[in-house]
Every structure is written in C-alpha cells, then in structure tokens.
C-alpha cells in the first residue's frame, strides 16, 4: 500500500559525530530531527561512541545508537563509527525503520547502506560534504588526487539513495556529477528557527566574556579550520583599527588552528582587539549575534552557510567572501557587501564602510531580518517530509 501524507514514519539518521561537536551539519541534523519528532515521526540517530558518549544516549528526546569508533585527526570531536551490518539490521528491525537518511558519508553510512539494502529499506542522502572541507591544508600537489578519490567514494554512497538533498542550488551545481543518471535531487535549505534566532536583549553577555561595550563589534562564528580563512579576518584588523580604534572582533568556535590564530593576533599587535570565545551554548551564540554590529564570513567553501542565516535572522548586516566555492555569497543582496577572497585589505575597506555609516548598518540589518523569513526551518521540514514520502511511494 502506498504511504499517505499523514503516515508517521520511523526514520534513522546516520551521522557519526552526532552530539560530539557543534559543527553546522550536526546542529542541522539535531534541528531537523527535533522538528520531525514534534510532527509525530519517530527518529533515531546512528553515531559514534566518544569519551563524552560511551554508550547509547539521548539528544532532545531522540535516541542515539552509538558504536565503537576512532577519532578523526584535527577534527575537534569527530569520530568514525564502526557498527556491524548485523547490529544495524537488528536496530532497524526493532525500530521498524521506514527510511534511512544518510547525513554524512562516513564509515557509519557505509554499514547503514548495506543493512538498509539487505532489509529493503529506502534511503535518501544529504550532501553536506565537499572536498574543500577535507583537503584544503594538504599539499597542493596531491589535492586533485584526493579530491577525485573522495568524489568517487561519494558517487558510490549517494548512488545507493533514492534521492539526493542539497542545501543550496550552488551545492547541486557543484556536486551534480556525483548523482546517477535519472536520480532525483532536491534543494532543501538547512533553514533557521526564527523563534530562537531573532533580535533580543543580550543581558550580561559583555560582562561574562569580558568584551568592551563601547566598541563596534565584528563577529565570526564557525570552525577554526583552513577553509574558513579566519586569518584573513584577523589580518584585516590592523587596517580597521588604524582608522577606527574602537573596533572589537569576537570569534565564536573552535578548531585546531586556534593556537595559530591567537599567535597571529599577537604578531600583528591586535590581540587586545580580538576575543576568542571558543565553543559556547546555543543561548550564548544567539546573544553573540545580537551583541555584534557586523557579521563577517571570510570562508572559502560553504555549501550553504547556516551561520549567515543565523546572523540574518538576528538582523545583522553581513560581509561575505566572494569565493567561487561558497554558496554564502548569494545571501548578499542589499544587506551587506562581498569582498575579494583572501584580500584582507578589501575586507577592511568593506568593514570600515559599515562602521563609519551607522544608518547604512541599520538599513542593511533590516534587509537581512526581512530576507531571513524566506528560510524558516518549518518550510525546510515540509520539503524533507515530502522527499521521504516521495521515496517511499516509489
């Protein structure tokens, strides 16, 4: 019998690092799962054990089945899960799984694909990975080979799914070569919960993190990894404070480049103008967006850019790198500026243009807030449900 729209589904989301770090893909997975559960679906996670999660666990009321694992070097909390096909078949049968959703194409997904195929369970795959996220700090001479190997692996993984889900049209354009001929693909934004991310008072945020209040504040949120190009933002600070000393940069996030980036602020004599907050709670992240005057993303590679959506929903003007591998550049539309990739002097000029024009900042912030409404996460969940039902009907 064909499934009907009102049928409640049993869904297994395969995401090895679930609950072990706060990367965009993990946050997005948790958000989608929570909203699907609120709509009456049963959702489970398949993930990796870690020092913080040594056995099966629960996140926002959603059960995570965890298996033996290995840490990923330089990843800040990423672990590869190594369940057996037999173990996952047992879980899928016990939970009466209707749909397996591959979130990340890691080791757990390989086993989940085999278990799902053995049981005749439908699969969809989410495209959250591009080679630039993995190999940017590798020697340039071997990057093409590594990229080709990774893409071949993605083709095998994605080829087993009924449908592919991309977070942006640019992501589909970049990665469409990974799909099989005739395979369905869908654009579903990671979306933003505008009830949580919105303009609001920040309370004692400045005091708790020792941030000077009487300054114009810039904000970066994300992993401190090579593809985020945070060094470009830091290199812009000397040029900014030379003309506007009352400027302060807040950096939210963690990564293996943190020590190197802190050292860079010292070498450039701007450490007093920069505060590294590290990983913070969701509440403090929302406060950080509201505490800043300008949001900056110098990233070289983004399949969408959830942090840009979050900043827009909090009513902030944005300055984004015009990198060809970044979909975030398409969020700039009357609400900020693009700057030349890796050009810290151009970035400084764009920042100063907003710092020195308060009215323009406010105007662009209002545009951001209005445009963020087009990315309400409930619309994304509607589309995700439709993909599930369509795959099952086939």
C-alpha positions in Angstrom: 0.0 0.0 0.0 1.3 3.4 -0.9 2.2 5.6 2.2 -0.2 8.5 2.7 0.9 12.0 3.7 -0.4 11.6 7.2 1.6 8.4 7.8 4.1 8.8 10.7 7.5 7.5 9.8 10.3 5.7 11.6 13.5 7.4 10.4 17.1 6.6 11.1 19.6 9.5 10.6 23.2 8.4 10.1 25.6 11.0 11.4 28.7 9.6 13.0 29.6 12.8 15.1 26.1 13.4 16.4 26.2 15.1 19.7 30.0 15.1 19.9 30.6 18.5 18.4 28.8 21.7 17.3 29.6 21.7 13.6 26.9 23.0 11.3 26.0 19.6 9.9 25.5 18.2 13.5 23.4 21.3 14.5 21.3 21.0 11.4 20.7 17.3 11.9 19.6 17.9 15.5 17.3 20.6 14.4 15.6 18.6 11.7 15.3 15.5 13.9 13.7 17.5 16.7 11.1 19.1 14.4 10.3 15.8 12.7 9.7 14.3 16.2 7.4 17.2 17.0 5.4 16.3 13.9 4.9 12.8 15.3 7.7 10.9 13.5 10.0 8.5 15.3 13.6 9.5 14.7 16.8 7.7 15.8 20.4 8.5 15.3 23.2 6.2 14.4 26.5 7.6 15.6 29.9 7.0 17.2 31.0 6.4 20.8 33.3 9.0 22.2 34.8 9.9 25.6 31.6 12.0 26.3 29.2 9.4 25.0 30.5 5.9 25.8 27.1 4.2 25.3 23.8 4.8 23.7 22.5 8.3 24.5 19.6 10.7 24.1 19.6 14.2 22.5 16.4 16.4 22.7 14.5 13.2 23.4 15.9 11.4 20.4 17.8 8.1 20.9 21.3 7.8 19.5 22.7 4.3 19.0 26.4 4.5 19.4 29.1 2.1 18.2 32.9 1.5 18.5 34.8 4.3 16.9 38.0 6.0 16.0 38.8 9.8 16.3 39.3 11.9 13.2 42.6 13.8 13.4 42.4 17.6 13.7 38.6 17.4 13.8 37.7 18.6 17.3 35.2 16.0 18.3 34.6 14.0 15.1 34.6 10.2 15.4 34.1 7.5 12.8 31.5 4.9 13.8 32.1 1.2 13.1 28.9 -0.8 13.7 28.4 -4.1 12.0 25.8 -4.8 9.4 24.2 -7.3 11.8 24.0 -4.7 14.6 22.3 -2.1 12.4 19.9 -4.6 10.9 18.9 -5.5 14.4 18.3 -1.8 15.3 16.4 -1.1 12.0 14.1 -4.1 12.6 13.5 -3.3 16.2 12.7 0.3 15.4 10.7 -0.7 12.3 12.7 1.8 10.3 10.9 3.1 7.1 13.6 5.5 5.9 17.4 5.7 6.3 18.7 9.2 5.9 22.4 9.4 5.2 23.6 12.7 6.7 27.3 12.3 6.4 29.1 9.9 4.1 31.3 8.5 6.8 32.0 4.9 7.9 28.7 4.5 9.7 26.9 5.3 6.5 28.7 2.5 4.6 27.4 0.0 7.1 23.9 1.6 7.2 23.6 1.4 3.4 24.4 -2.3 3.5 22.0 -3.0 6.3 19.2 -1.0 4.7 19.7 -2.7 1.3 19.6 -6.1 3.0 16.2 -5.2 4.6 14.8 -3.4 1.5 14.6 0.0 3.3 14.5 3.1 1.3 17.4 5.7 1.6 17.9 9.4 0.9 21.3 11.1 1.1 22.1 14.6 2.2 25.0 16.4 0.6 26.9 18.1 3.4 30.5 17.4 2.2 32.8 18.9 -0.4 36.5 18.1 -0.9 37.5 21.6 0.2 36.3 20.8 3.7 38.7 17.9 4.0 41.9 18.5 2.0 42.5 22.3 1.9 45.5 22.1 4.2 47.0 19.1 2.3 50.0 19.7 -0.1 48.6 21.2 -3.3 50.3 18.5 -5.5 48.1 15.7 -4.0 44.9 17.7 -3.6 43.5 16.8 -7.1 44.1 13.0 -6.4 42.5 13.2 -3.0 39.5 15.2 -4.4 39.0 12.6 -7.1 39.1 9.7 -4.6 36.6 11.4 -2.3 34.3 12.2 -5.2 34.4 8.5 -6.3 33.5 7.5 -2.8 30.6 10.0 -2.7 29.3 8.6 -6.0 29.2 5.1 -4.5 27.5 6.4 -1.4 25.0 8.7 -3.0 24.3 6.2 -5.8 22.5 3.9 -3.3 19.9 6.6 -2.4 16.5 7.2 -3.9 17.0 10.9 -3.8 19.8 13.4 -3.1 19.3 16.5 -0.9 21.4 19.6 -1.4 21.3 22.7 0.9 21.6 25.1 -2.0 21.4 25.4 -5.7 25.1 26.0 -5.9 25.8 22.8 -3.9 23.7 20.9 -6.5 25.6 22.6 -9.4 29.0 21.7 -7.8 28.1 18.1 -6.9 25.6 17.0 -9.5 28.3 14.9 -11.2 28.1 12.6 -8.1 24.5 11.5 -8.8 23.3 8.7 -11.1 21.5 9.4 -14.3 17.9 10.0 -13.6 18.4 10.2 -9.8 16.1 12.8 -8.2 17.6 15.7 -6.4 16.1 18.4 -4.2 17.1 21.7 -2.7 16.3 22.0 1.0 17.9 24.8 2.9 19.2 24.0 6.4 16.8 26.7 7.4 16.6 28.8 10.6 14.3 28.7 13.6 13.2 32.4 13.6 11.6 31.9 17.0 15.0 31.2 18.5 17.3 33.3 16.3 15.9 36.8 16.5 16.7 40.3 17.7 16.8 40.3 21.5 18.4 41.8 24.6 21.8 40.3 25.4 21.8 40.7 29.2 25.2 40.5 30.8 26.9 38.9 27.7 29.6 41.6 27.5 30.5 41.3 31.2 30.6 37.5 31.3 33.0 37.3 28.4 35.0 40.5 29.2 34.1 42.2 25.9 34.4 46.0 25.8 31.0 47.5 25.5 31.8 50.9 23.9 33.1 49.4 20.6 31.8 48.5 17.2 31.8 44.7 17.2 32.6 42.3 14.4 31.6 38.6 14.7 32.8 35.4 13.2 31.1 32.1 14.0 32.4 28.7 12.8 35.1 26.1 12.9 38.7 27.3 13.1 39.8 25.3 10.1 41.7 26.3 6.9 38.6 26.6 4.7 37.1 29.3 7.0 40.0 31.6 6.2 39.8 33.3 9.7 43.3 34.5 9.3 42.1 36.8 6.5 39.7 38.5 9.0 42.4 38.8 11.6 44.8 40.3 9.1 42.2 43.0 8.3 42.0 44.1 11.9 45.2 46.3 11.9 43.9 48.2 8.9 40.5 48.6 10.5 41.6 49.8 14.0 44.1 52.2 12.3 41.1 54.3 11.1 38.6 53.2 13.8 40.4 52.1 17.0 37.0 51.5 18.8 36.6 48.1 17.0 36.5 44.7 18.5 36.3 41.2 16.9 34.5 38.3 18.5 35.4 34.8 17.3 33.0 32.0 18.3 34.1 28.5 17.5 36.9 26.0 18.0 39.4 24.1 15.8 43.0 23.0 15.5 44.0 26.4 14.1 43.0 28.3 17.3 46.5 28.5 18.8 48.0 29.6 15.4 45.3 32.3 15.0 45.8 33.6 18.6 49.5 33.8 17.8 48.7 35.8 14.6 46.8 38.4 16.7 49.9 38.8 18.9 52.3 39.1 15.9 50.0 41.8 14.4 49.8 43.5 17.8 45.9 43.3 17.8 45.3 40.7 20.5 43.5 43.4 22.6 41.1 43.9 19.8 40.1 40.2 19.5 38.3 37.9 21.8 38.2 34.1 21.2 35.1 32.7 22.9 35.6 29.1 21.9 32.6 26.9 21.9 29.5 28.4 23.6 26.0 27.3 24.4 23.2 27.9 21.8 21.9 30.7 24.1 25.2 32.5 24.2 25.6 32.0 20.4 22.3 33.8 19.9 23.5 36.6 22.3 26.7 36.9 20.3 24.8 37.5 17.1 22.8 40.2 18.9 25.8 41.7 20.5 27.6 42.3 17.2 27.2 45.1 14.8 28.5 43.3 11.7 28.8 39.6 10.8 31.8 38.5 8.7 32.3 35.2 7.0 35.6 35.0 5.1 35.1 31.3 4.3 36.4 29.8 1.1 33.9 26.9 0.9 30.3 26.7 2.0 27.5 24.5 0.6 25.1 27.0 2.2 26.3 28.8 5.4 24.0 28.3 8.4 25.8 30.9 10.4 24.9 33.5 7.8 21.2 32.5 8.1 21.5 32.9 11.9 23.1 36.3 11.6 20.5 37.5 9.2 17.7 36.3 11.5 19.2 38.4 14.3 19.0 41.4 12.0 22.7 41.9 11.2 24.4 43.3 8.1 26.8 40.7 6.6 30.2 40.8 4.8 31.0 37.6 2.9 33.9 36.4 0.9 33.2 36.2 -2.8 34.6 32.7 -3.1 33.5 30.6 -6.0 33.1 27.5 -3.8 30.9 29.3 -1.3 27.1 29.5 -1.6 27.1 32.0 1.2 27.9 34.8 -1.2 24.4 34.5 -2.7 23.0 35.7 0.7 24.4 39.2 0.0 21.5 41.2 -1.5 21.1 44.7 -0.3 22.1 43.6 3.2 25.9 43.8 3.1 29.0 43.5 1.0 31.1 40.9 -0.8 34.9 41.2 -0.6 37.6 39.7 -2.8 38.6 36.3 -1.5 41.6 36.3 0.9 42.1 40.0 0.3 42.2 41.4 3.8 42.7 45.0 2.7 39.5 44.8 0.7 37.7 43.2 3.6 39.0 46.0 5.9 37.6 48.6 3.4 34.2 46.9 3.4 34.1 46.7 7.2 35.0 50.4 7.6 32.3 51.4 5.1 29.8 49.9 7.5 31.5 51.0 10.7 31.5 54.6 9.6 27.9 54.7 8.4 25.5 53.8 11.2 22.4 54.4 9.1 23.6 52.0 6.4 24.3 49.3 9.0 20.8 49.6 10.4 19.3 49.7 6.9 21.2 46.5 5.8 20.4 44.8 9.1 16.6 45.3 8.5 17.0 43.9 5.0 18.8 40.8 6.5 16.0 40.3 9.0 13.3 40.5 6.4 15.1 38.1 4.0 15.7 35.6 6.7 11.9 34.9 6.8 12.3 33.1 3.5 14.4 30.4 5.2 12.1 29.5 8.1 13.1 25.9 9.0 9.5 24.7 9.1 9.4 25.2 5.3 12.5 23.0 5.1 11.0 20.3 7.2 7.9 20.4 4.9 10.1 19.7 2.0 12.1 17.0 3.8 8.8 15.2 4.6 7.8 15.4 1.0 11.1 13.8 -0.1 10.6 10.9 2.4 7.0 10.3 1.2 8.0 10.5 -2.5 10.8 8.0 -2.0 8.5 5.6 -0.2 5.8 5.9 -2.9 8.4 4.8 -5.5 
